[in-house]
Every structure is written in C-alpha cells, then in structure tokens.
Amino acid sequence: MSAAAPHAETAPAASHEQRLRELGLSFRRLFRTINRLRGREAHLSGRDLSHAQFALLSELEERGPSPAGELAQAAQLSPATVTQMLAQLAASGHVERMRRDSDRRVVVSALTAQGRARIAAKRDAWQGRWRAALAGLSDEQLEAATSVLERLATMLDEASAAAER
C-alpha cells in the first residue's frame, strides 16, 4: 500500500462528512422555516388561512368530526389554541360545532362546504409552489430525497419515543 492510499481513503470520508453537515444545515433551515410558518398568526386574516389553520382543517378533513382535544394532538397544537381557532373558524363558517350523538357532553367540530373549498384552494396554491420548487429534478433525485426524509422522520420518531420512556 502506498503512502497516498490512506489519504485517498480519508478524502471521500471527509467529503461524506461535509455532505452530512450540509444536509444537517439544510434540514435545520427547513425546520426553522416550518416553525416560523406555523408560528405566524393563528387567526384568519383576510381571505387566506394560516398554516396552523390549514393543518387543523386538514386534520378535520381526514378524521371527520372530532373533539378539540383529538385535533390538538393530531395537529400538534395546544388544546387552548385549537379551542380558540375552532371558535374563529366556526364564526367564519369553515367549521360547525355539534354535540356527539353517542355522548352529548362531547362537542365535535366538522368541516363545512366552505371549509372544504378553502382547504382545496390552499392545497392547489401549495401544489403549484411544490411543483415549481421541484421542477427539473429527476425521478432518481426525488426518490433519494424521499428516502432521506423518511429516514429522518424515523429517526425523529424514535428519538421522541425514547424521550417519552
């Protein structure tokens, strides 16, 4: 083995470590951006839904009529925030609140036709941004990105589960 062999072996490792650092920095930037997006207004402003409202209405769309506590957990928002948001979304006609037939003590919220239309409009707008941001990427690049995101999601899920023990 020549003297250059150890150097040749460490160069790719350094390059790999640099790529891991760059991915970590990009992931932190994305995470911070998502947190800023989630942290913005929790109230309707004009004609647009906030990210938090969109997430809450999307959960309602997927789950069907649900109590505030379940929605808070699913949307990763505090129960107080969800209660306030549901009241405002009901006042604006996006959701309706009713008592559960099986237990009249439980109040559930359900999407209205207006709420469904608002979700569809917001989803369409984001779909355009999504496609524009990822335009030009090959299928292989998209598959690689999906794999990376799935691994990171699994890692975070495992870390969360370990922290709860």
C-alpha positions as CSV (number, residue, x, y, z in Angstrom):
1,M,0.0,0.0,0.0
2,S,1.4,3.4,-0.9
3,A,1.6,6.4,1.3
4,A,-1.1,8.0,-0.8
5,A,-3.6,5.3,-0.1
6,P,-4.6,6.4,3.5
7,H,-5.1,10.0,2.2
8,A,-7.2,8.8,-0.7
9,E,-9.4,6.8,1.7
10,T,-9.9,9.8,4.1
11,A,-10.7,12.3,1.3
12,P,-14.1,10.6,0.5
13,A,-14.9,10.3,4.2
14,A,-14.2,14.0,4.7
15,S,-16.4,14.7,1.7
16,H,-19.1,12.5,3.0
17,E,-18.9,14.2,6.4
18,Q,-19.1,17.6,4.7
19,R,-22.2,16.4,2.8
20,L,-23.8,15.2,6.1
21,R,-23.1,18.6,7.7
22,E,-24.6,20.4,4.7
23,L,-27.7,18.2,4.9
24,G,-28.0,18.9,8.6
25,L,-27.8,22.6,8.0
26,S,-30.4,22.4,5.2
27,F,-32.6,20.3,7.5
28,R,-32.3,22.9,10.3
29,R,-33.1,25.7,7.9
30,L,-36.2,23.8,6.7
31,F,-37.3,23.0,10.3
32,R,-36.8,26.7,11.3
33,T,-38.8,27.8,8.3
34,I,-41.6,25.4,9.0
35,N,-41.7,26.6,12.7
36,R,-41.9,30.2,11.5
37,L,-44.7,29.3,9.2
38,R,-46.5,27.5,12.0
39,G,-45.9,30.3,14.4
40,R,-47.4,33.0,12.3
41,E,-50.9,34.2,13.0
42,A,-53.4,31.7,14.3
43,H,-56.4,33.7,13.1
44,L,-57.9,34.3,9.8
45,S,-56.5,37.3,8.1
46,G,-58.3,38.4,5.0
47,R,-59.0,35.6,2.7
48,D,-56.1,33.3,3.5
49,L,-55.7,30.5,6.1
50,S,-52.7,30.5,8.4
51,H,-50.6,27.4,8.2
52,A,-51.9,26.3,11.6
53,Q,-55.5,26.7,10.5
54,F,-54.8,24.8,7.3
55,A,-53.2,22.0,9.3
56,L,-56.2,21.9,11.7
57,L,-58.8,21.9,8.9
58,S,-56.8,19.2,7.0
59,E,-56.9,17.0,10.2
60,L,-60.7,17.6,10.3
61,E,-60.9,16.6,6.6
62,E,-59.0,13.4,7.2
63,R,-60.6,12.4,10.5
64,G,-64.1,13.6,10.1
65,P,-66.0,15.3,13.0
66,S,-63.6,15.3,16.0
67,P,-63.3,16.8,19.5
68,A,-60.9,19.7,20.1
69,G,-58.5,17.6,22.2
70,E,-58.0,15.0,19.5
71,L,-57.5,17.7,16.9
72,A,-54.9,19.4,19.1
73,Q,-52.9,16.3,19.5
74,A,-53.1,15.4,15.8
75,A,-52.2,18.9,14.6
76,Q,-49.5,19.3,17.3
77,L,-51.1,22.4,18.7
78,S,-52.1,23.2,22.3
79,P,-55.7,22.5,23.3
80,A,-56.2,26.2,24.1
81,T,-55.0,27.2,20.7
82,V,-57.2,24.7,19.0
83,T,-60.3,25.7,21.0
84,Q,-59.7,29.4,20.1
85,M,-59.1,28.5,16.4
86,L,-62.2,26.4,16.2
87,A,-64.3,29.2,17.6
88,Q,-63.0,31.6,15.0
89,L,-63.3,29.0,12.2
90,A,-66.9,28.3,13.2
91,A,-67.6,32.1,13.3
92,S,-66.2,32.4,9.8
93,G,-68.2,29.4,8.5
94,H,-65.3,27.0,8.0
95,V,-66.4,24.5,10.6
96,E,-69.6,23.7,12.5
97,R,-69.6,22.5,16.1
98,M,-72.1,20.0,17.4
99,R,-72.7,17.6,20.2
100,R,-71.7,13.9,19.6
101,D,-74.8,11.7,19.2
102,S,-73.2,8.9,21.3
103,D,-72.2,11.3,24.2
104,R,-74.0,14.7,24.3
105,R,-71.3,16.0,26.6
106,V,-68.7,15.9,23.9
107,V,-68.6,18.7,21.3
108,V,-67.1,17.9,17.9
109,S,-66.2,20.1,15.0
110,A,-66.8,19.2,11.4
111,L,-65.8,20.9,8.1
112,T,-68.4,22.9,6.2
113,A,-68.6,23.1,2.4
114,Q,-66.9,26.5,2.8
115,G,-64.1,24.9,4.8
116,R,-63.6,22.2,2.3
117,A,-63.4,24.7,-0.5
118,R,-60.8,26.8,1.4
119,I,-58.6,23.7,2.0
120,A,-58.8,22.8,-1.7
121,A,-57.8,26.3,-2.7
122,K,-54.9,26.4,-0.3
123,R,-53.8,22.9,-1.3
124,D,-53.9,24.0,-5.0
125,A,-51.8,27.0,-4.3
126,W,-49.2,25.0,-2.4
127,Q,-49.2,22.3,-5.1
128,G,-48.1,24.9,-7.6
129,R,-45.3,26.1,-5.3
130,W,-44.3,22.5,-4.7
131,R,-44.1,21.6,-8.4
132,A,-42.2,24.8,-9.2
133,A,-39.7,24.2,-6.4
134,L,-39.0,20.7,-7.5
135,A,-39.1,21.3,-11.3
136,G,-36.2,19.8,-13.1
137,L,-35.4,17.1,-10.5
138,S,-35.1,13.6,-11.9
139,D,-37.2,10.7,-10.6
140,E,-34.0,9.3,-9.0
141,Q,-33.4,12.6,-7.2
142,L,-37.0,12.7,-6.0
143,E,-36.7,9.1,-4.8
144,A,-33.4,9.9,-3.0
145,A,-35.0,12.9,-1.3
146,T,-38.0,10.8,-0.3
147,S,-35.7,8.2,1.2
148,V,-33.7,10.8,3.2
149,L,-36.9,12.4,4.5
150,E,-38.3,9.0,5.5
151,R,-35.1,8.1,7.4
152,L,-35.1,11.5,9.2
153,A,-38.7,11.1,10.1
154,T,-38.0,7.6,11.5
155,M,-35.0,8.9,13.5
156,L,-37.1,11.7,15.0
157,D,-40.0,9.3,15.8
158,E,-37.5,7.0,17.6
159,A,-35.9,9.9,19.5
160,S,-39.3,11.1,20.5
161,A,-40.4,7.6,21.7
162,A,-37.1,7.2,23.6
163,A,-37.6,10.6,25.3
164,E,-41.1,9.6,26.5
165,R,-39.8,6.5,28.2
